[in-house]
Amino acid sequence: MRRIRTPSMAALSAFEAAARHESFTLAARELSLTESAVSRQISLLEEGLGVSLFIRVKQRVTLTRSGRLYSEQVREALRALQRDTMSIAAHGSGRGNLELAVLPTFGQEWLIPRLPRFYAAYPDIRINMGVRTEPFSFEEEHFDVAIHHGKPVWPHAKLELLFGERMIVVARRDLIGDRIARAEDLCEFPLLYSTTRPESWRQWFDAAGVPFKPDAVHSAGFELQSLVVRAAESGLGVALVPEFFVPQSAWDNGLVRAHELVLPGEDAYQLSYPLEIHDKYPLQCFRQWIRDEARQFAQEQKLPTW
């Protein structure tokens, strides 16, 4: 079997830039090299791999299928190397970065408004935040920690429960008039919900003691809770949403409680992280801080805790 050596950083950097621009000329300009130097590095890379990465036609180059696939892998590998390098450098200077995956509405309405307190307590740590709406493999992603809502099941990860939620029914006042007294009267309006909680209306009507027939009502689903709130604020129907996801601006814009029944959420918001990095300094600080914030918030809102 032919032995394939790991390509040099010079070759990978030249290839990544050339693939991104689909131009040796622009890659050379970006890397402060000559065009012939870029071409030579890529030729050495192709020779070592035994695969053509570019189709060369006169003065133009385009990626082959193998080249396009490899370019995505190389780009992500170089990004990961850059992140790791910055993290090590930051750790050595007493600082650190934390890569956080968060549910979009939770991040927008709950976490971000509280982050100034985190930075005041830990000015040497910076959080890089990305969005994920479903559990994922930490081995395949670059995140250190995630905030998720659902059942406490996440393979190969440690889970710490934060708090539960209270689901309330909201709508525009000019859509429903006064607050609806009978739960069954809600079925006269479109029922808005998050597709991440497909059974939420059924659970609410069960709690109200009213049979729910989804085929007999009009409903509309949105993936993000923020979109559900926005749809209700725009008068599209009656929404069932976590209470703390409704911003003050929505109440000011005419949103009201449509029914007094509150549905306690079955699941919890939770912190998830790989066991092997539990002692990472930025993660330790973030865990302690968010647990304190979650405990205080749950007490104020009378939310379930564990």
C-alpha positions as CSV (number, residue, x, y, z in Angstrom):
1,M,0.0,0.0,0.0
2,R,1.3,3.4,-0.9
3,R,2.1,5.5,2.1
4,I,0.4,8.9,2.1
5,R,2.2,11.6,4.1
6,T,0.4,14.3,5.8
7,P,0.5,17.4,3.6
8,S,2.4,20.5,4.7
9,M,0.7,23.5,6.1
10,A,2.1,25.5,3.2
11,A,0.4,23.2,0.7
12,L,-2.9,23.1,2.6
13,S,-3.0,26.9,3.0
14,A,-2.3,27.4,-0.7
15,F,-5.0,24.8,-1.6
16,E,-7.6,26.3,0.7
17,A,-7.1,29.8,-0.6
18,A,-7.1,28.7,-4.3
19,A,-10.2,26.6,-3.7
20,R,-12.0,29.5,-2.0
21,H,-11.2,31.9,-4.8
22,E,-11.0,29.3,-7.6
23,S,-8.0,31.3,-8.7
24,F,-4.2,30.7,-8.2
25,T,-3.7,34.4,-8.8
26,L,-6.0,35.6,-6.0
27,A,-4.7,32.9,-3.7
28,A,-1.1,34.1,-4.4
29,R,-2.1,37.7,-3.7
30,E,-3.8,36.7,-0.4
31,L,-0.8,34.7,0.8
32,S,1.8,37.1,-0.4
33,L,3.3,34.4,-2.7
34,T,4.0,34.2,-6.4
35,E,1.4,32.4,-8.5
36,S,4.0,29.8,-9.5
37,A,4.7,29.1,-5.8
38,V,1.0,28.5,-5.2
39,S,0.8,26.3,-8.3
40,R,3.8,24.3,-7.2
41,Q,2.4,23.7,-3.7
42,I,-0.9,22.5,-5.1
43,S,0.9,20.2,-7.6
44,L,2.9,18.7,-4.8
45,L,-0.4,18.2,-2.8
46,E,-2.1,16.5,-5.8
47,E,1.0,14.3,-6.4
48,G,1.0,13.2,-2.7
49,L,-2.7,12.5,-2.7
50,G,-2.8,10.8,-6.1
51,V,-5.9,12.9,-6.9
52,S,-6.5,15.9,-9.2
53,L,-8.0,18.7,-7.2
54,F,-8.4,21.3,-10.0
55,I,-9.2,21.3,-13.7
56,R,-6.9,23.7,-15.4
57,V,-8.2,25.3,-18.6
58,K,-5.9,28.0,-19.9
59,Q,-5.8,30.7,-17.3
60,R,-8.8,29.4,-15.3
61,V,-9.1,26.7,-12.7
62,T,-12.1,24.9,-11.3
63,L,-12.4,22.4,-8.5
64,T,-12.9,18.7,-9.3
65,R,-15.5,16.8,-7.3
66,S,-12.7,15.4,-5.1
67,G,-11.2,18.9,-4.8
68,R,-14.5,20.4,-3.7
69,L,-15.0,17.7,-1.0
70,Y,-11.4,18.0,0.2
71,S,-11.6,21.9,0.3
72,E,-14.5,21.7,2.7
73,Q,-12.6,19.3,5.0
74,V,-9.3,21.3,4.8
75,R,-11.2,24.6,5.5
76,E,-12.8,23.2,8.6
77,A,-9.5,21.6,9.8
78,L,-7.7,24.9,9.4
79,R,-10.4,26.7,11.3
80,A,-10.3,24.2,14.1
81,L,-6.5,24.6,14.3
82,Q,-6.9,28.3,14.5
83,R,-9.5,28.0,17.3
84,D,-7.3,25.6,19.2
85,T,-4.3,27.8,18.8
86,M,-6.2,30.9,20.1
87,S,-7.6,28.8,23.0
88,I,-4.1,27.6,24.0
89,A,-2.7,31.1,23.7
90,A,-5.6,32.5,25.7
91,H,-5.3,29.8,28.4
92,G,-1.6,30.5,28.8
93,S,-2.2,34.2,29.4
94,G,-4.9,33.4,32.0
95,R,-7.8,34.0,29.5
96,G,-9.9,31.6,27.6
97,N,-12.6,31.2,24.9
98,L,-15.8,29.1,25.3
99,E,-17.6,27.7,22.3
100,L,-21.3,27.6,23.2
101,A,-24.2,26.1,21.2
102,V,-27.6,27.6,22.2
103,L,-31.2,27.5,21.3
104,P,-31.9,30.7,19.3
105,T,-34.8,32.1,21.3
106,F,-33.2,31.1,24.6
107,G,-30.0,32.8,23.6
108,Q,-31.9,35.9,22.5
109,E,-34.4,36.4,25.3
110,W,-32.7,34.8,28.3
111,L,-28.9,34.4,27.9
112,I,-27.7,37.5,26.1
113,P,-29.4,40.0,28.4
114,R,-27.5,38.3,31.3
115,L,-24.1,38.1,29.7
116,P,-22.9,41.5,30.8
117,R,-22.9,40.1,34.4
118,F,-20.8,37.1,33.2
119,Y,-18.2,39.4,31.6
120,A,-18.1,41.6,34.6
121,A,-17.3,38.6,36.8
122,Y,-15.0,36.9,34.2
123,P,-13.4,39.6,32.0
124,D,-10.7,37.1,30.9
125,I,-13.2,34.8,29.1
126,R,-15.0,35.3,25.8
127,I,-18.0,33.3,24.7
128,N,-18.4,32.4,21.0
129,M,-22.0,31.5,20.4
130,G,-23.6,29.4,17.7
131,V,-27.1,28.0,17.2
132,R,-28.2,24.4,17.4
133,T,-31.8,23.3,17.8
134,E,-31.1,19.6,18.2
135,P,-28.6,17.5,20.2
136,F,-25.4,16.7,18.3
137,S,-22.2,14.9,18.7
138,F,-19.5,16.9,20.5
139,E,-16.9,14.7,18.7
140,E,-18.1,16.0,15.4
141,E,-18.7,19.7,16.3
142,H,-16.4,22.4,17.7
143,F,-18.6,23.3,20.6
144,D,-17.5,23.0,24.3
145,V,-20.9,23.2,25.8
146,A,-24.6,23.4,24.7
147,I,-27.8,24.6,26.2
148,H,-30.7,22.5,25.1
149,H,-34.4,21.8,26.0
150,G,-35.8,18.3,26.1
151,K,-35.4,15.0,27.8
152,P,-32.2,14.6,29.8
153,V,-30.6,12.3,27.2
154,W,-27.3,13.2,25.4
155,P,-24.9,10.4,24.5
156,H,-21.3,10.7,25.8
157,A,-22.0,14.0,27.6
158,K,-22.6,15.3,31.1
159,L,-26.0,16.9,31.7
160,E,-26.9,19.5,34.3
161,L,-30.6,20.6,34.5
162,L,-31.2,24.3,34.8
163,F,-35.0,25.0,35.1
164,G,-38.3,24.2,33.6
165,E,-40.9,26.6,32.1
166,R,-44.4,27.8,32.2
167,M,-46.4,27.8,28.9
168,I,-49.0,30.5,28.5
169,V,-51.5,31.4,25.9
170,V,-51.1,34.8,24.2
171,A,-52.7,36.7,21.4
172,R,-53.4,40.3,20.3
173,R,-56.1,42.0,22.2
174,D,-57.7,43.3,18.9
175,L,-57.9,39.6,17.7
176,I,-59.6,38.1,20.8
177,G,-61.2,41.1,22.6
178,D,-61.4,40.3,26.3
179,R,-59.7,37.3,27.7
180,I,-61.3,34.0,26.6
181,A,-63.1,32.3,29.5
182,R,-63.7,28.9,27.9
183,A,-60.8,26.8,26.7
184,E,-62.8,25.4,23.8
185,D,-63.4,28.8,22.4
186,L,-59.7,29.0,21.5
187,C,-60.3,26.6,18.7
188,E,-62.1,29.4,16.8
189,F,-58.7,30.9,16.2
190,P,-55.6,29.6,14.5
191,L,-53.4,27.8,17.1
192,L,-49.7,28.8,16.8
193,Y,-47.0,26.6,18.2
194,S,-43.3,25.6,17.9
195,T,-42.6,22.5,15.9
196,T,-40.1,21.6,18.5
197,R,-43.1,21.0,20.9
198,P,-45.6,19.4,18.5
199,E,-47.8,18.1,21.4
200,S,-48.0,21.3,23.4
201,W,-51.5,22.3,22.4
202,R,-52.8,18.8,23.0
203,Q,-51.2,18.8,26.5
204,W,-52.7,22.2,27.2
205,F,-56.2,21.1,26.3
206,D,-55.8,17.9,28.3
207,A,-54.9,20.1,31.3
208,A,-58.0,22.2,30.6
209,G,-60.2,19.1,30.5
210,V,-61.2,19.7,26.9
211,P,-61.0,17.1,24.1
212,F,-58.5,18.3,21.4
213,K,-59.2,17.4,17.8
214,P,-56.3,18.7,15.7
215,D,-58.1,17.9,12.5
216,A,-60.9,20.2,13.5
217,V,-58.8,23.3,14.1
218,H,-56.5,25.4,12.0
219,S,-52.9,25.5,13.3
220,A,-49.6,26.8,12.2
221,G,-46.1,25.7,13.3
222,F,-42.9,27.6,13.5
223,E,-39.5,26.1,14.4
224,L,-38.4,28.9,16.6
225,Q,-40.3,30.1,19.7
226,S,-39.4,33.7,18.8
227,L,-41.3,33.2,15.5
228,V,-44.3,31.9,17.4
229,V,-44.3,35.0,19.5
230,R,-43.9,37.3,16.5
231,A,-46.7,35.5,14.7
232,A,-49.0,36.1,17.6
233,E,-47.9,39.7,17.9
234,S,-48.8,40.1,14.2
235,G,-52.3,38.8,14.8
236,L,-51.9,35.5,13.0
237,G,-53.6,33.5,15.8
238,V,-53.3,32.4,19.4
239,A,-49.9,31.1,20.6
240,L,-48.8,28.7,23.3
241,V,-45.3,29.8,24.3
242,P,-42.9,29.8,27.3
243,E,-43.8,32.8,29.4
244,F,-40.2,34.2,29.7
245,F,-39.8,34.1,25.9
246,V,-42.4,36.9,25.5
247,P,-40.4,40.2,25.5
248,Q,-41.7,43.4,27.0
249,S,-41.9,44.9,23.6
250,A,-44.6,42.3,22.6
251,W,-46.7,43.2,25.6
252,D,-46.3,46.9,24.8
253,N,-47.4,46.2,21.2
254,G,-50.8,44.7,22.2
255,L,-50.1,41.1,23.1
256,V,-52.1,39.9,26.1
257,R,-52.8,36.7,28.0
258,A,-55.6,35.0,26.1
259,H,-56.5,32.4,28.9
260,E,-55.5,32.1,32.5
261,L,-54.5,28.4,32.4
262,V,-50.7,27.9,32.7
263,L,-49.2,24.6,31.4
264,P,-46.0,23.5,33.3
265,G,-43.5,22.2,30.8
266,E,-42.7,18.5,30.9
267,D,-39.0,19.0,30.0
268,A,-36.2,21.2,31.2
269,Y,-33.5,23.5,29.9
270,Q,-30.1,21.8,30.5
271,L,-26.4,22.3,30.1
272,S,-24.5,19.6,28.2
273,Y,-20.8,19.2,27.8
274,P,-18.2,16.4,27.1
275,L,-16.9,14.7,30.2
276,E,-13.3,15.0,29.1
277,I,-13.3,18.8,29.3
278,H,-15.2,19.3,32.6
279,D,-12.2,20.9,34.2
280,K,-11.6,23.4,31.4
281,Y,-11.3,26.8,33.0
282,P,-13.8,28.8,30.9
283,L,-16.3,25.9,31.2
284,Q,-15.9,25.7,35.0
285,C,-16.6,29.5,35.2
286,F,-19.6,29.4,32.9
287,R,-21.1,26.4,34.6
288,Q,-20.9,28.1,38.0
289,W,-22.3,31.3,36.7
290,I,-25.2,29.9,34.7
291,R,-26.3,27.6,37.6
292,D,-26.4,30.6,39.9
293,E,-28.4,32.7,37.3
294,A,-30.7,29.8,36.6
295,R,-31.4,29.2,40.4
296,Q,-32.2,32.8,41.0
297,F,-34.4,33.0,37.8
298,A,-36.3,29.9,38.8
299,Q,-37.0,31.2,42.2
300,E,-38.2,34.5,40.9
301,Q,-40.5,32.9,38.3
302,K,-41.5,30.0,40.5
303,L,-40.2,27.5,37.9
304,P,-39.4,23.8,38.5
305,T,-35.8,23.1,39.4
306,W,-33.9,19.9,40.1
